[in-house]
Amino acid sequence: MAAAIAKRRERMFYLNADALGGVETYLATTLRAAIRQAQRAGRYDRLRGKRIVTQISPGRQRRVFWRDARGTKADTPINAIDAGERRRLFIEADGGLEPLHLWLTEGGMPMSYQSWEKVFSAANDRCARFGKPTQMSPTRAADPDSL
């Protein structure tokens, strides 16, 4: 995780195969459907402040190159992009603009981390009601970073 979104220090995290499979399913189904819905409604086209990513440089000191709606070009070190700025990153795909953000609302808009916390808290509560434990340690339950 980039330092700008991981409490000021870059962090490595690992994902088990089952969790990765769940994310891949989400990418192919729920995320795809939300993006298509937002594209049809023109949500991304009307969004102010979006940045269209044109390139991400390779290597250890990666940079994100982007342009805004007026055509102004800029680049930023990937580790310096905070959570709010990441929600404004899009790419041009065959079907139109698509957010680079992983977690989207049902309407296809990038979710804030506060919303993720609510979603995962509700999911933990549902699992507990059905006797499915989500605890990975005595002090940690499932959250967006554990997937």
Contacts in CASP RR format, 6 or more apart in sequence:
PFRMAT RR
TARGET T0000
AUTHOR 0000-0000-0000
METHOD contacts of the structure
MODEL  1
MAAAIAKRRERMFYLNADALGGVETYLATTLRAAIRQAQRAGRYDRLRGK
RIVTQISPGRQRRVFWRDARGTKADTPINAIDAGERRRLFIEADGGLEPL
HLWLTEGGMPMSYQSWEKVFSAANDRCARFGKPTQMSPTRAADPDSL
1 10 0 8 1.000
1 11 0 8 1.000
1 12 0 8 1.000
1 13 0 8 1.000
1 145 0 8 1.000
2 10 0 8 1.000
2 78 0 8 1.000
2 79 0 8 1.000
2 80 0 8 1.000
2 81 0 8 1.000
3 9 0 8 1.000
3 10 0 8 1.000
3 79 0 8 1.000
3 80 0 8 1.000
4 79 0 8 1.000
4 80 0 8 1.000
4 81 0 8 1.000
4 82 0 8 1.000
4 83 0 8 1.000
4 85 0 8 1.000
5 81 0 8 1.000
5 82 0 8 1.000
5 83 0 8 1.000
5 86 0 8 1.000
5 113 0 8 1.000
10 79 0 8 1.000
13 145 0 8 1.000
15 23 0 8 1.000
15 147 0 8 1.000
19 146 0 8 1.000
19 147 0 8 1.000
22 147 0 8 1.000
23 102 0 8 1.000
23 147 0 8 1.000
31 102 0 8 1.000
31 104 0 8 1.000
34 104 0 8 1.000
34 105 0 8 1.000
34 106 0 8 1.000
34 107 0 8 1.000
34 108 0 8 1.000
35 98 0 8 1.000
35 99 0 8 1.000
35 104 0 8 1.000
35 108 0 8 1.000
37 106 0 8 1.000
37 107 0 8 1.000
37 108 0 8 1.000
38 44 0 8 1.000
38 107 0 8 1.000
38 108 0 8 1.000
38 109 0 8 1.000
39 95 0 8 1.000
39 96 0 8 1.000
39 97 0 8 1.000
39 98 0 8 1.000
41 107 0 8 1.000
43 107 0 8 1.000
43 108 0 8 1.000
43 109 0 8 1.000
44 50 0 8 1.000
44 90 0 8 1.000
44 96 0 8 1.000
44 97 0 8 1.000
44 98 0 8 1.000
44 99 0 8 1.000
45 97 0 8 1.000
47 88 0 8 1.000
48 69 0 8 1.000
49 68 0 8 1.000
49 69 0 8 1.000
49 88 0 8 1.000
50 68 0 8 1.000
50 69 0 8 1.000
50 88 0 8 1.000
50 89 0 8 1.000
50 90 0 8 1.000
50 97 0 8 1.000
51 66 0 8 1.000
51 67 0 8 1.000
51 68 0 8 1.000
51 85 0 8 1.000
51 88 0 8 1.000
51 89 0 8 1.000
51 90 0 8 1.000
52 66 0 8 1.000
52 67 0 8 1.000
52 68 0 8 1.000
52 90 0 8 1.000
52 91 0 8 1.000
52 92 0 8 1.000
52 97 0 8 1.000
53 64 0 8 1.000
53 65 0 8 1.000
53 66 0 8 1.000
53 89 0 8 1.000
53 90 0 8 1.000
53 91 0 8 1.000
53 100 0 8 1.000
54 65 0 8 1.000
54 66 0 8 1.000
54 67 0 8 1.000
54 73 0 8 1.000
55 64 0 8 1.000
55 65 0 8 1.000
56 62 0 8 1.000
56 63 0 8 1.000
56 64 0 8 1.000
56 65 0 8 1.000
56 78 0 8 1.000
57 63 0 8 1.000
57 65 0 8 1.000
61 77 0 8 1.000
62 77 0 8 1.000
62 78 0 8 1.000
62 79 0 8 1.000
63 75 0 8 1.000
63 76 0 8 1.000
63 77 0 8 1.000
63 78 0 8 1.000
64 75 0 8 1.000
64 76 0 8 1.000
64 77 0 8 1.000
64 78 0 8 1.000
64 81 0 8 1.000
64 89 0 8 1.000
65 73 0 8 1.000
65 74 0 8 1.000
65 75 0 8 1.000
66 73 0 8 1.000
66 74 0 8 1.000
66 75 0 8 1.000
66 76 0 8 1.000
66 89 0 8 1.000
67 73 0 8 1.000
67 74 0 8 1.000
68 74 0 8 1.000
76 85 0 8 1.000
81 89 0 8 1.000
83 112 0 8 1.000
83 113 0 8 1.000
84 112 0 8 1.000
86 100 0 8 1.000
86 101 0 8 1.000
86 110 0 8 1.000
87 99 0 8 1.000
87 101 0 8 1.000
87 110 0 8 1.000
87 111 0 8 1.000
87 112 0 8 1.000
88 110 0 8 1.000
89 99 0 8 1.000
89 100 0 8 1.000
89 101 0 8 1.000
90 97 0 8 1.000
90 98 0 8 1.000
90 99 0 8 1.000
90 100 0 8 1.000
91 97 0 8 1.000
91 98 0 8 1.000
91 100 0 8 1.000
92 98 0 8 1.000
99 108 0 8 1.000
99 109 0 8 1.000
99 110 0 8 1.000
101 110 0 8 1.000
101 111 0 8 1.000
103 110 0 8 1.000
103 111 0 8 1.000
103 115 0 8 1.000
103 116 0 8 1.000
103 119 0 8 1.000
103 144 0 8 1.000
104 110 0 8 1.000
104 111 0 8 1.000
105 111 0 8 1.000
105 115 0 8 1.000
111 119 0 8 1.000
113 144 0 8 1.000
116 143 0 8 1.000
116 144 0 8 1.000
117 143 0 8 1.000
117 144 0 8 1.000
120 141 0 8 1.000
120 142 0 8 1.000
120 143 0 8 1.000
120 144 0 8 1.000
123 134 0 8 1.000
123 142 0 8 1.000
124 134 0 8 1.000
124 141 0 8 1.000
124 142 0 8 1.000
127 133 0 8 1.000
127 134 0 8 1.000
127 142 0 8 1.000
128 134 0 8 1.000
134 141 0 8 1.000
134 142 0 8 1.000
135 141 0 8 1.000
136 142 0 8 1.000
136 146 0 8 1.000
140 146 0 8 1.000
END
